[in-house]
Amino acid sequence: MNRRLMMMMLAIALLTLGFCYADEIQQQLIRQNPCVLKQTCHECIQTPTCAWCAQPKFDGKRCFQSNINSNMIQCSERYINNPRNEYKMLDARELQKARKNTHSYTSSVSSSSGSSSTYKGSASSSTHDAVQISPQQVSLKLRINEAYRIAVNYAQAEDYPVDLYYLMDLSNSMEDDKEKLSALGNLLAESMQNITSNFRLGFGSFVDKVVMPYVNTMPKNLLKPCPRCEAPPYGFQNVMSLSQNTSKFAGEVQRAPVSGNLDAPEGGFDAIMQAIVCREQIGWRERARRLLLFSTDAGFHYAGDGKLGGIIKPNDGLCHLDARGTYTHSSLQDYPSISQINSKVRQNSINMIFAVTREQINVYERLMQHIEGASAGTLSENSENVVDLVKDQYSKISSSVEMRDTATSAIKVTYYSSCLDKDGVLKQTNKCDGLKVGTKVSFQAEIEVKSCPPNRKEWKQTFQIYPVGINESLTVTLDMQCDCQCENVGHPDYVEKSPDCRGAGTLKCGVCECDSMHFGRMCECDANNNRHANDTYMVSGCRLNNDSEINCSGRGECNCGQCDCQARSNPEEKVYGTYCECDNFSCDRSGGALCGGYGTCDCGVCKCIPGWTGESCDCHATNETCIMDGSDEICSGRGSCECGQCKCSEENGIRYSGKYCQKCPTCPGRCQEFKDCIQCLVYKTGPLSPEECEKTCTIKPTIVKVAEANEDKDENMCSYYDQDDCRFAYVYTYDQSGKIVIRAQEERECPPQVYFMGIILGVIGAIVLIGMALLLLWKLLTTINDRREFAKFEKERMIAKWDTAENPIYRQATSTFKNPTYMGRS
């Protein structure tokens, strides 16, 4: 009995292992050939490398890998659906500067599967605008998940027009800044005209909403909100539209009245929105680099703050300036949000420059990270450095190019370029620095359709690839090849109520799509009279391939040639698929979570959410986590980004390490780079003057009592001795976003000061004191000894037996003798 029980248990164990092994092999085959599971033509062509055979009454696998010879699968060539990627250039004018002469252009290019051809023509025109990006318009037909690269060229045109609109906070605290800007207005115009002869300048001012609690609405305070205020408060005023008459600028700034408000933040966002969207009133040109300089010494109100004043209507992002240039909806609409500002900046190709005081620079540096193409600079207390600030910021803007796009989430665009290194290797980046006028930079834009949108109308999309801040773009018209022609009405292979489907379905691309009352490969099963068939044909419809003898992958029942997959005890776990070959619980795990917690399991394969990739969705899909703050190189150019982390390489026998491959045990780090700035910012010492320190040092060290490095957190310890022989120390590292973080020790460690005169006087005094102490000690010992001797003498004298009135050792000079015989008689 026990032997029989053991044999039964052994048989069950072997059977279980057999099923598991078969399932593992099946999953492996699916990964190697993803085409085998696709049941319709559109599912098939949405899978890379797969082609569909639409031949009627075809017994083989209709979806097959396209690299297999069609003769091997016995499908007629005309029935094979394997669409190719197609690329056409519709407008490809060459890069050129604006001039008055005849020019040539290139147009209409056709290609298939990556090849292209061009033809040149010519046109005559008296004038034409500069062309800074080429090509200008292309069309693409792409299959899903098959990337295609197109070349995009950029060059900054010489003497390109510039529009600069100066938007200034004219609350009371900015009065001295207004006076200085008025004095420097002509110098500002001259400096910009040296850069481009086609320059226009404008001016606008703002305060805040004329509503409590932002402004005191008492009648007398509305007339004169502060003792030195010259005008009632207002939201935004377009004082001077963009004009080539730059000499007018200084006078308009001088005449602009100063006003006041109550709270610290200002209504700058209202002014920014109006300055951007009121294109006609401000005078923005279509073909010009548009600079919006925002100057303030305070923070800003944003969407939601209007509720404090009873304003609940959201900002509509439209222009509301009257004939005098005054913002009319200041007290009617809420402040715009940061995302609204960013959207309008993108739509209108505006370069935002925040010129703010030292107290506010941290806030606006964080703000500029959320506004495309924005930059920030530190304004001196009275704005005397505004001319240099504008020149520096414009130089930074014009010397770099950053490519962006307006593609939807269904389309992924990745950029590659070698920037100024023409012979260099392409690297993944959308930004190049160090450009000069006329320098040509080439980008490779890799376009990939990640998924077909549910709405069929979205299968054809148009988006732009553009350099940030430039009102020129490459327009891409993209057709997503999401379905087959034979699945559409009117195609010969589209037959409604086809005899091949027993009149109960539509034949599409060789397969039946049954009506609601029938099912089966040929609609042979009636939903109202379902029958369980075990004949060869019916059973074959439940097996993954002809070599398999297991119905429904061992995880379901075969009913009328179709599999009914078994239910799991866990309601969240599903078994599905035509042959029950798929499930949502057998994918790789990471960190104990299915698909790492960043994806869903679909038929043994993790489908990751945007931003993650890898077999278990445990890898970052972008390289942003591998780029160090202040650099555009992946892993500092010394490694590759794998799974969101840098894998450092070895160059010339040097092994790099660190989070960004920025560390080299035998190479100097960035300690020397920060040394002078730490000295001037923290200790007010070093070779840099206060003016040089303010201009060149952009780091913001955190002051700590003791600077100690934690090597486990990839922190770097730096220590030096200064001219006072004092040791100062600081630690630098990088946060999660890649930004530099510096901690500096609060006090320097200086050697104690030596006072030589004090030492000499101290030694002399010590000698004198020691001498006096020795003399006193000698005197004390002598006195004690004398007293002891005297006491001894007194004692001996007291016990003496002689008359104390006589001296016992005294002898008289005469001697007297008495005659013993003398009796006294004479």
C-alpha positions in Angstrom: 0.0 0.0 0.0 2.8 2.4 1.0 4.7 1.5 -2.2 1.6 2.2 -4.4 1.2 5.6 -2.6 4.8 6.5 -3.2 4.5 5.6 -6.9 1.4 7.8 -7.2 3.2 10.7 -5.6 6.2 10.2 -7.8 4.0 10.2 -10.9 2.2 13.4 -9.8 5.6 15.0 -9.1 6.9 14.0 -12.6 3.8 15.3 -14.3 4.0 18.6 -12.4 7.6 19.0 -13.4 6.7 18.2 -17.0 4.0 20.9 -17.1 6.4 23.4 -15.6 9.2 22.5 -18.0 6.8 22.7 -21.0 5.5 26.1 -19.7 9.1 27.4 -19.4 9.9 26.3 -22.9 6.8 27.8 -24.2 7.5 31.2 -22.5 11.0 31.1 -24.0 9.7 30.4 -27.5 7.3 33.3 -27.1 10.2 35.6 -26.2 12.2 34.4 -29.1 9.3 34.7 -31.6 6.7 37.2 -30.4 4.8 36.8 -33.7 3.4 33.4 -32.8 0.7 34.8 -30.4 -0.7 37.5 -32.8 -4.2 36.6 -34.0 -5.0 39.6 -36.3 -3.2 41.5 -38.9 -3.0 44.8 -37.0 -1.7 43.0 -33.9 0.9 41.4 -36.1 2.3 44.4 -37.9 2.3 46.3 -34.6 5.0 43.9 -33.5 8.5 44.6 -34.8 9.9 42.1 -37.4 6.5 40.5 -37.9 4.6 40.0 -41.1 1.1 38.8 -41.8 -0.1 36.3 -44.4 -3.7 37.2 -45.6 -4.0 34.2 -47.9 -7.5 32.6 -47.6 -7.7 29.0 -46.3 -4.1 29.2 -45.0 -3.2 26.4 -42.5 0.1 27.8 -41.2 0.9 30.5 -38.7 -0.3 33.7 -40.3 1.9 36.0 -38.3 5.6 35.2 -38.9 8.9 36.8 -38.6 9.6 38.8 -41.8 13.2 37.6 -42.1 11.9 34.1 -42.9 11.7 33.3 -46.6 8.0 33.5 -47.6 8.4 30.2 -49.6 9.2 28.4 -46.3 5.8 29.4 -44.9 4.0 28.7 -48.3 2.3 32.1 -48.4 1.8 33.9 -51.8 3.9 37.1 -52.0 0.8 39.3 -52.8 -0.9 38.3 -49.6 2.0 39.2 -47.3 1.5 42.4 -45.3 4.8 43.7 -44.2 4.7 47.5 -44.4 7.9 49.5 -44.6 8.9 52.7 -42.9 8.7 55.6 -45.4 10.4 59.0 -45.2 9.9 62.1 -47.4 11.4 65.5 -47.2 8.8 68.1 -48.3 10.7 71.3 -47.6 14.5 71.4 -47.2 15.8 74.9 -47.7 19.5 75.3 -46.9 20.8 77.1 -43.9 21.4 80.7 -44.7 21.4 84.2 -43.4 18.9 86.9 -44.4 19.9 88.7 -47.6 18.6 90.1 -50.8 19.6 87.9 -53.7 18.7 84.7 -55.6 18.9 81.6 -53.5 18.6 77.8 -54.1 16.6 75.3 -52.2 16.1 71.6 -52.0 12.6 70.1 -52.1 10.6 66.9 -52.0 12.5 63.8 -51.1 11.1 60.3 -51.2 12.5 57.3 -49.5 11.6 53.8 -48.3 13.2 51.9 -45.5 15.7 54.6 -44.7 17.0 55.6 -48.1 16.3 59.0 -49.6 17.0 61.1 -52.7 16.8 64.8 -53.3 16.6 67.3 -56.2 17.5 70.9 -56.3 15.7 73.8 -57.8 16.0 77.5 -57.7 13.8 80.5 -57.1 14.3 84.2 -57.3 13.3 86.6 -54.6 14.2 90.1 -53.7 14.4 89.3 -50.0 14.2 86.2 -47.8 14.5 85.5 -44.1 17.3 83.7 -42.4 17.0 79.9 -42.2 18.5 78.4 -39.0 17.0 74.9 -39.1 16.9 72.4 -42.0 14.9 70.6 -43.2 11.6 72.4 -42.5 9.0 69.8 -43.3 9.1 66.0 -43.6 6.6 63.2 -43.6 7.0 59.7 -42.0 5.2 56.4 -42.1 6.3 54.3 -39.2 5.5 50.9 -37.8 5.0 50.6 -34.1 8.2 50.2 -32.0 10.5 50.6 -35.0 12.7 53.7 -34.5 13.7 55.8 -37.5 16.4 58.5 -37.4 16.2 61.8 -39.4 19.0 64.4 -39.6 18.3 67.9 -38.3 20.8 70.7 -38.9 21.0 74.0 -37.0 23.1 77.1 -37.4 22.8 80.5 -35.8 22.3 83.2 -38.4 24.5 86.2 -38.5 22.9 89.5 -37.4 19.7 87.7 -36.4 17.0 90.2 -35.2 16.6 90.5 -31.4 13.5 91.9 -29.5 14.2 92.7 -25.9 11.2 93.6 -23.7 12.2 94.9 -20.2 9.5 94.0 -17.7 10.2 95.8 -14.4 8.8 95.7 -10.9 7.9 99.3 -10.1 6.9 98.9 -6.4 8.5 101.3 -4.0 11.5 99.1 -3.2 12.6 99.3 -6.8 12.8 103.1 -7.1 16.6 103.2 -7.0 16.7 100.5 -9.7 14.5 102.5 -11.9 16.7 105.5 -11.7 19.8 103.5 -12.5 18.1 101.7 -15.5 17.1 105.1 -16.8 20.7 106.2 -16.7 21.9 103.0 -18.3 19.2 102.8 -20.9 21.3 104.2 -23.8 24.2 102.0 -22.8 22.0 98.9 -22.8 20.8 99.8 -26.3 24.3 100.4 -27.6 25.6 97.1 -26.2 22.8 95.1 -27.9 23.2 97.0 -31.2 26.9 95.9 -31.2 25.6 92.3 -31.2 23.0 92.8 -33.8 22.1 95.8 -35.9 18.4 94.7 -36.1 17.5 95.3 -32.4 14.3 96.6 -30.9 13.7 97.5 -27.2 10.5 97.8 -25.2 9.5 98.5 -21.6 6.6 97.5 -19.2 6.0 97.7 -15.5 3.9 96.0 -12.9 2.9 96.1 -9.2 0.0 93.8 -8.1 -3.7 93.3 -8.2 -5.6 96.3 -6.8 -7.5 94.1 -4.3 -7.1 93.4 -0.6 -4.9 92.0 0.9 -2.4 92.7 -1.9 -3.1 96.5 -2.0 -4.6 98.8 0.6 -7.9 99.8 -1.0 -8.6 102.8 1.3 -9.4 105.8 -1.0 -6.5 107.9 0.3 -4.1 104.9 0.0 -5.2 104.2 -3.6 -4.2 107.7 -4.5 -0.9 107.5 -2.7 -0.1 104.0 -1.4 3.2 105.1 0.2 4.9 108.4 1.1 7.3 108.3 -1.9 4.8 106.7 -4.3 4.0 108.7 -7.5 0.9 106.8 -8.8 -2.0 104.5 -7.7 -1.2 100.7 -7.8 -1.9 98.8 -11.0 -1.5 95.2 -12.3 0.5 95.7 -15.6 1.2 98.6 -17.9 2.8 98.3 -21.3 4.7 101.6 -21.2 6.7 101.3 -24.5 6.1 98.7 -27.2 9.1 97.2 -29.0 10.7 99.8 -31.1 14.0 100.5 -32.9 13.9 104.0 -31.4 15.9 102.9 -28.5 16.8 106.4 -27.4 13.2 106.7 -26.3 13.7 103.9 -23.7 15.6 106.0 -21.1 12.9 108.7 -21.1 10.0 106.3 -20.7 11.7 104.5 -17.8 12.4 107.9 -16.1 8.8 109.0 -16.5 7.3 105.6 -15.3 5.8 106.3 -11.8 6.6 104.2 -8.8 3.7 102.7 -6.8 3.3 100.3 -3.8 1.5 97.4 -2.3 1.1 95.6 1.0 2.5 92.1 0.8 6.0 91.0 -0.2 5.2 88.9 -3.3 4.3 90.9 -6.5 1.9 90.3 -9.4 4.7 89.5 -11.8 3.0 86.4 -13.3 0.1 88.6 -14.6 2.6 90.8 -16.3 4.6 88.0 -17.8 1.4 86.4 -19.2 0.3 89.6 -20.9 3.8 90.5 -22.2 3.9 87.1 -23.9 0.4 86.7 -25.3 -0.2 90.3 -26.4 2.0 89.9 -29.5 0.6 92.8 -31.5 0.5 95.3 -28.6 4.0 94.4 -27.4 5.2 94.2 -31.0 6.9 90.8 -31.1 8.3 90.0 -34.5 7.7 86.7 -36.2 11.3 86.2 -37.2 13.4 87.4 -34.2 14.9 86.1 -31.0 12.5 87.2 -28.3 14.0 88.1 -24.9 11.7 88.9 -22.0 13.8 90.4 -19.2 11.9 90.2 -15.8 13.4 92.4 -13.1 12.3 92.4 -9.4 13.5 92.2 -5.8 10.6 90.1 -4.5 8.8 86.8 -5.0 5.7 86.2 -7.0 2.0 85.2 -6.6 0.8 82.2 -8.6 -2.4 80.4 -9.4 -4.6 80.0 -6.3 -3.3 83.1 -4.5 -6.2 85.1 -6.0 -8.6 83.3 -3.7 -7.2 85.4 -0.9 -8.7 88.5 -2.6 -12.0 86.7 -3.6 -10.8 86.1 -7.2 -11.8 82.5 -8.2 -11.9 82.7 -12.0 -8.8 81.0 -13.5 -6.5 82.8 -15.7 -7.6 82.3 -19.4 -4.1 82.9 -20.9 -5.5 85.6 -23.3 -4.5 89.2 -24.0 -6.5 91.8 -22.0 -4.8 95.1 -22.7 -6.7 98.2 -23.5 -5.7 101.0 -25.9 -3.5 102.6 -23.2 -1.7 99.3 -22.6 -3.3 98.6 -19.2 -4.2 95.1 -18.0 -8.0 95.2 -17.6 -8.6 91.8 -16.0 -6.2 92.2 -13.1 -9.0 92.1 -10.5 -11.2 89.7 -12.5 -8.9 86.7 -13.0 -6.5 84.7 -10.8 -2.8 84.7 -11.4 -1.5 82.2 -14.0 0.1 79.0 -13.0 3.7 78.0 -13.7 2.6 75.5 -16.3 0.5 78.1 -18.1 3.5 80.4 -18.2 5.7 77.6 -19.6 3.1 76.7 -22.2 2.9 80.2 -23.5 6.7 80.6 -23.5 6.9 77.4 -25.6 4.1 78.5 -28.0 5.6 82.0 -28.5 9.3 81.0 -28.5 10.2 83.4 -25.7 13.5 83.4 -23.9 12.8 84.4 -20.2 15.6 86.1 -18.3 15.1 86.6 -14.6 17.2 89.5 -13.2 16.6 89.3 -9.5 18.4 90.3 -6.3 20.6 88.0 -4.3 17.9 87.3 -1.8 15.5 86.0 -4.5 18.0 84.2 -6.8 17.4 80.8 -5.3 13.7 81.0 -5.8 13.9 82.0 -9.4 16.6 79.5 -10.2 14.1 76.8 -9.1 11.4 78.5 -11.1 13.5 78.6 -14.3 13.8 74.8 -14.2 10.1 74.6 -14.9 10.1 77.2 -17.8 11.6 76.1 -21.1 14.6 78.1 -22.1 14.6 80.3 -19.0 17.7 81.6 -17.3 18.5 83.7 -14.2 21.1 86.2 -13.1 21.8 88.1 -9.9 21.0 91.8 -10.0 23.0 94.3 -7.9 21.2 96.3 -5.2 20.5 99.3 -7.6 20.6 97.4 -10.9 23.9 99.0 -12.0 25.1 95.6 -13.5 22.0 95.2 -15.7 23.9 95.9 -18.9 26.5 93.2 -18.2 23.8 90.9 -17.0 21.8 91.2 -20.2 24.9 90.7 -22.3 26.0 87.7 -20.3 22.6 86.0 -20.4 22.2 86.7 -24.2 25.6 85.2 -24.8 24.7 82.1 -22.9 21.4 81.8 -24.8 22.9 82.4 -28.2 25.9 80.2 -27.7 23.9 77.0 -27.1 21.1 75.2 -28.8 18.6 72.8 -27.2 16.2 70.7 -29.3 12.7 70.0 -28.1 9.5 68.7 -29.6 5.8 68.8 -29.3 5.2 65.0 -29.8 2.5 63.3 -27.8 3.0 60.5 -25.3 2.5 57.9 -28.0 5.6 59.1 -29.8 9.1 59.0 -28.4 11.8 61.3 -29.8 15.4 60.8 -28.8 18.2 63.1 -29.9 21.8 62.3 -30.7 24.7 64.6 -31.7 28.4 64.9 -31.6 28.0 68.7 -31.2 31.1 70.6 -32.3 33.2 67.5 -32.6 32.5 66.6 -36.2 34.5 63.4 -36.1 33.3 62.4 -32.7 30.9 59.6 -31.7 27.2 60.4 -31.5 26.0 60.6 -28.0 22.5 61.0 -26.6 21.9 64.7 -26.0 19.5 67.4 -27.1 21.8 70.3 -26.2 25.1 71.6 -27.6 27.1 74.5 -26.1 30.0 76.7 -27.3 28.3 77.7 -30.6 29.3 80.8 -32.6 27.5 82.6 -35.3 27.5 80.4 -38.4 28.5 77.2 -36.5 26.6 74.3 -37.9 25.4 71.6 -35.6 23.8 68.3 -36.7 21.4 66.3 -34.6 19.9 62.8 -35.2 16.3 62.7 -34.1 15.2 59.1 -33.5 11.4 58.9 -33.8 9.6 55.9 -32.5 5.9 55.2 -32.1 5.4 53.5 -28.8 1.7 52.6 -29.1 -1.3 53.2 -31.3 -3.7 55.7 -29.7 -7.2 54.3 -29.1 -8.7 57.0 -31.3 -8.2 56.2 -34.9 -8.1 59.9 -35.8 -4.9 60.2 -33.8 -3.0 57.7 -36.0 -2.0 60.6 -38.1 -0.2 63.4 -36.1 1.8 66.5 -36.8 4.4 67.7 -34.4 7.3 70.1 -34.4 11.0 69.7 -33.6 12.4 73.1 -32.7 15.4 74.8 -31.1 14.4 76.4 -27.8 13.7 80.1 -28.1 13.8 80.2 -31.9 10.6 80.7 -33.9 11.6 78.1 -36.5 10.9 74.4 -36.5 10.9 71.1 -38.4 7.3 70.0 -39.0 6.9 66.2 -38.9 3.8 64.7 -40.4 3.6 61.2 -39.0 1.4 58.3 -40.2 1.2 55.4 -37.8 0.9 52.1 -39.5 -1.5 50.7 -36.9 -3.6 48.4 -39.2 -3.6 46.6 -42.4 -5.5 47.7 -45.6 -7.2 44.4 -45.8 -9.0 45.2 -42.5 -10.8 48.1 -44.0 -14.0 48.2 -46.0 -13.5 48.2 -49.7 -10.4 46.0 -49.8 -10.7 42.8 -51.8 -9.7 40.8 -48.7 -12.4 42.4 -46.6 -15.6 40.2 -47.1 -18.7 40.6 -45.0 -20.7 37.4 -44.2 -18.1 35.4 -46.0 -18.8 31.7 -46.9 -15.4 31.0 -45.4 -16.8 32.2 -42.1 -20.1 30.2 -42.6 -22.0 33.4 -43.2 -21.6 34.3 -39.5 -18.7 36.7 -39.7 -16.5 39.0 -41.7 -13.4 37.7 -43.4 -10.5 40.2 -42.7 -7.0 39.5 -44.0 -7.8 35.8 -44.1 -9.2 35.3 -40.6 -12.8 35.4 -39.5 -14.3 38.1 -37.2 -17.5 36.4 -35.9 -20.7 38.1 -35.0 -21.9 38.2 -31.4 -23.7 34.9 -31.7 -20.9 32.8 -33.1 -17.3 32.0 -32.3 -14.5 29.7 -33.4 -11.8 30.0 -36.0 -14.4 29.8 -38.8 -17.4 30.9 -36.7 -18.5 27.3 -36.6 -19.6 27.4 -32.9 -23.0 28.7 -31.9 -23.1 30.7 -28.6 -26.6 29.4 -27.9 -25.7 25.8 -28.6 -22.1 25.4 -27.4 -20.8 21.9 -28.0 -17.7 20.2 -26.7 -15.9 18.7 -29.6 -12.9 16.4 -29.4 -12.3 15.9 -33.2 -8.9 16.6 -34.5 -9.8 19.9 -36.1 -11.4 21.2 -33.0 -8.6 20.1 -30.7 -5.9 21.5 -33.0 -7.5 25.0 -32.4 -6.6 24.6 -28.7 -2.9 23.8 -29.2 -0.1 26.3 -29.7 1.5 24.3 -32.5 1.3 21.0 -34.2 4.0 19.5 -32.1 2.1 20.0 -28.9 -0.1 17.4 -27.4 -1.3 19.6 -24.5 -4.6 21.4 -24.9 -4.8 25.0 -23.8 -1.2 24.9 -22.4 -2.5 22.7 -19.6 -4.3 25.7 -18.0 -7.8 25.5 -19.5 -10.5 23.4 -21.3 -11.0 23.1 -25.0 -14.5 24.0 -26.0 -15.5 24.0 -29.6 -12.0 24.6 -30.8 -11.4 27.5 -28.3 -9.8 27.5 -24.9 -11.6 28.5 -21.7 -8.8 29.4 -19.4 -9.0 28.3 -15.7 -9.6 30.8 -13.0 -7.1 31.5 -10.2 -7.7 31.6 -6.5 -6.3 35.1 -6.5 -8.7 37.3 -8.4 -5.9 39.6 -9.5 -4.1 36.8 -11.2 -5.4 36.0 -14.7 -4.7 33.3 -17.3 -5.6 34.3 -20.8 -4.6 34.0 -24.4 -5.9 32.0 -27.4 -4.1 28.9 -26.0 -4.1 30.0 -22.3 -0.5 30.6 -22.9 -0.4 34.0 -21.1 -0.8 35.2 -17.6 -0.1 38.3 -15.6 1.9 36.8 -12.7 4.9 35.0 -14.2 7.1 38.0 -15.0 10.4 38.8 -13.4 10.5 40.5 -10.1 12.7 43.2 -8.6 12.8 44.2 -5.0 10.1 41.6 -4.3 7.6 43.3 -6.5 6.3 42.0 -9.8 7.9 44.0 -12.6 9.7 46.1 -9.9 6.4 47.8 -9.1 6.9 50.0 -12.3 5.0 48.0 -14.8 2.4 45.3 -15.6 2.9 41.7 -16.4 1.5 40.8 -19.8 2.0 37.2 -21.1 5.3 36.7 -19.2 6.7 40.0 -20.3 6.8 43.2 -18.2 5.3 46.3 -19.9 6.9 49.2 -18.1 5.3 52.5 -17.3 6.9 55.6 -19.0 10.3 56.3 -17.5 11.2 52.7 -16.8 12.6 49.8 -18.8 14.3 46.4 -18.4 13.1 42.9 -18.1 11.7 43.6 -14.6 11.1 47.4 -15.1 13.9 48.2 -12.6 15.9 50.5 -14.9 15.4 54.2 -15.6 14.5 54.7 -19.3 16.3 58.1 -19.5 19.9 59.0 -19.0 19.1 62.0 -16.9 20.2 60.2 -13.7 23.6 59.7 -15.3 24.2 63.4 -16.1 26.0 65.4 -13.5 24.9 68.9 -12.6 26.5 71.5 -14.8 27.4 69.0 -17.5 25.6 67.6 -20.6 27.8 64.5 -20.8 26.5 61.1 -19.8 28.6 59.6 -17.0 31.0 62.5 -17.4 32.0 61.1 -20.8 33.9 58.2 -19.0 31.3 55.5 -19.0 27.9 54.3 -20.2 24.5 54.7 -18.6 23.0 51.3 -18.0 19.7 50.9 -16.1 19.8 54.5 -14.9 23.3 54.1 -13.4 26.8 54.8 -14.7 29.0 52.0 -15.6 32.5 53.5 -15.6 35.1 52.6 -18.1 38.9 52.5 -18.0 40.9 54.9 -20.1 44.7 54.9 -20.5 45.0 52.7 -17.4 42.9 55.0 -15.3 39.9 53.6 -13.6 37.1 56.1 -12.9 34.5 55.7 -10.2 31.7 57.6 -8.5 28.0 58.1 -9.2 28.8 60.0 -12.4 32.2 58.4 -13.1 33.5 61.8 -11.9 36.0 60.4 -9.4 39.5 59.3 -10.1 41.7 58.2 -7.2 44.8 59.3 -9.0 43.3 62.5 -10.6 42.5 65.8 -9.1 38.8 66.3 -8.2 36.8 69.4 -8.2 38.3 70.6 -4.9 40.6 73.1 -6.6 37.7 74.4 -8.7 35.7 75.5 -5.6 38.6 76.6 -3.5 38.7 80.3 -4.3 34.9 80.7 -4.1 34.7 78.9 -0.7 37.3 81.3 0.6 35.5 84.5 -0.5 31.9 83.3 0.2 32.5 81.7 3.6 35.6 83.3 5.1 35.9 86.6 3.2 39.5 85.7 2.3 41.4 84.5 -0.8 42.5 86.0 -4.1 39.0 87.0 -5.3 37.7 90.5 -4.6 34.1 90.9 -3.5 33.1 92.0 -7.0 34.8 89.1 -8.6 33.3 86.7 -6.1 29.8 88.0 -6.8 30.3 87.7 -10.5 32.1 84.4 -10.9 30.9 82.3 -7.9 27.5 80.7 -8.5 27.8 77.9 -5.9 25.7 78.2 -2.7 27.6 76.4 0.2 25.9 75.3 3.3 27.6 76.3 6.6 28.2 73.5 9.1 30.1 73.3 12.4 32.3 70.5 11.2 32.8 69.4 7.6 33.0 65.6 7.5 32.7 63.4 4.4 30.7 60.3 4.2 32.3 58.1 1.6 29.3 55.8 1.6 27.3 58.7 0.2 30.0 59.5 -2.4 31.1 62.6 -0.7 34.5 64.3 -1.3 36.5 65.9 1.4 38.6 69.0 0.5 41.0 70.9 2.8 43.5 73.6 2.2 45.7 76.1 4.2 45.3 79.8 3.4 47.7 82.7 3.6 47.2 82.9 7.3 48.3 79.3 7.7 44.7 78.5 8.7 43.1 75.2 7.6 39.7 75.4 6.0 37.6 72.4 4.9 34.6 71.6 2.8 32.7 68.6 1.4 31.1 68.4 -2.0 28.8 65.8 -3.4 25.7 65.5 -5.7 22.1 65.2 -4.8 19.6 62.8 -6.5 18.9 65.3 -9.3 22.7 65.6 -10.0 23.1 69.1 -8.6 26.3 70.0 -6.7 25.9 70.2 -2.9 28.7 71.8 -0.8 29.1 71.9 2.9 31.7 74.3 4.3 33.1 74.4 7.8 31.9 77.5 9.7 35.3 78.4 11.2 38.8 78.0 10.0 41.3 76.1 12.1 44.0 78.6 12.8 47.2 78.0 14.8 47.3 79.9 18.2 48.9 83.3 18.0 52.3 83.5 19.7 53.1 86.6 21.8 56.9 86.7 22.2 57.1 89.8 24.5 54.6 88.1 26.8 56.7 84.9 26.8 59.9 86.9 27.6 58.3 88.9 30.3 56.7 85.8 31.7 60.1 84.0 31.8 61.7 87.0 33.6 58.9 87.3 36.0 59.0 83.5 36.6 62.8 83.7 37.4 62.2 86.6 39.7 59.4 84.9 41.5 61.3 81.7 41.8 64.3 83.6 43.2 62.2 85.4 45.7 60.5 82.2 46.6 64.0 80.6 47.2 65.1 83.5 49.3 62.0 83.4 51.4 62.3 79.7 51.8 66.0 80.2 52.9 64.9 82.9 55.3 62.2 80.7 56.6 64.5 77.7 57.2 67.1 79.9 58.8 64.6 81.5 61.1 63.3 78.1 62.1 66.8 76.8 62.9 67.7 79.9 64.9 64.6 79.6 66.9 65.3 76.0 67.6 68.9 76.8 68.8 67.6 79.6 71.0 65.0 77.4 72.6 67.7 74.8 73.3 69.9 77.4 74.8 67.1 78.7 77.1 66.4 75.2 78.2 70.0 74.5 79.1 70.2 77.8 81.0 67.2 77.0 83.0 68.6 73.8 84.3 72.1 75.3 85.1 73.3 75.0 88.8 75.3 78.1 89.1 74.2 81.6 90.0 72.7 83.0 87.0 74.1 86.4 88.1 77.6 85.2 87.6 79.4 83.9 84.7 80.6 80.5 85.5 83.6 80.7 83.3 84.7 84.2 84.6 87.9 84.2 86.6 89.0 87.2 88.7 92.5 88.6 88.3 93.3 88.2 92.0 93.3 85.1 94.2 92.5 85.1 97.9 93.8 82.4 100.2 92.8 81.9 103.9 95.3 80.6 106.5 93.6 77.8 108.3 95.7 78.4 111.4 94.7 81.9 111.7 92.3 82.2 114.6 91.6 85.8 114.2 94.1 87.0 116.5 96.7 89.6 115.7 
